């Protein structure tokens, strides 16, 4: 039995979630450092989404070229759809259950309005790994000069 035949477990989901949180933390660090270098302002207490919006507003300058700014704007566009996943995964208690004999992770954001039906994010392990990989790739791109 090779690793691809190994049954997916709840522990696999916890490990994937941990990797995802680490990837988002690296990405947030890169965005915070870009903000500090180009605005000389700390972004303490701001959410990742707020930091991304603040970075989006930074104009080109002698130390932040138009080409670099254009690249960062594209990276911020790529980040935007991932922020929803981050919010749901960070602000949820993860549950796992089977659908059609496949284990999935379920996340219900604790910041939702409980007077409304609660939407759930349901992902399989490969989807979680793809999200993490995408976030890690974005962090690497943000770190490039």
Long-range contacts (C-beta under 8 A, 24 or more apart in sequence): 7-103, 8-102, 8-103, 8-124, 8-125, 9-103, 10-96, 10-103, 12-103, 12-125, 13-94, 13-96, 13-103, 13-105, 13-125, 13-128, 14-94, 16-105, 16-125, 16-128, 16-129, 16-132, 17-89, 17-94, 17-105, 17-128, 19-129, 19-132, 20-89, 20-128, 20-131, 20-132, 20-135, 21-89, 21-90, 23-132, 23-133, 23-135, 23-136, 23-139, 24-48, 24-86, 24-90, 24-135, 26-136, 26-139, 27-79, 27-135, 27-136, 27-138, 27-139, 27-142, 29-139, 30-139, 30-142, 30-143, 31-55, 31-142, 34-58, 34-72, 34-142, 37-63, 37-64, 38-63, 38-64, 48-83, 48-86, 49-83, 52-76, 52-79, 52-80, 52-83, 68-145, 71-141, 72-142, 75-138, 75-141, 75-142, 78-134, 78-138, 79-138, 82-131, 82-134, 82-135, 82-138, 85-121, 85-131, 86-135, 87-111, 88-121, 89-121, 92-121
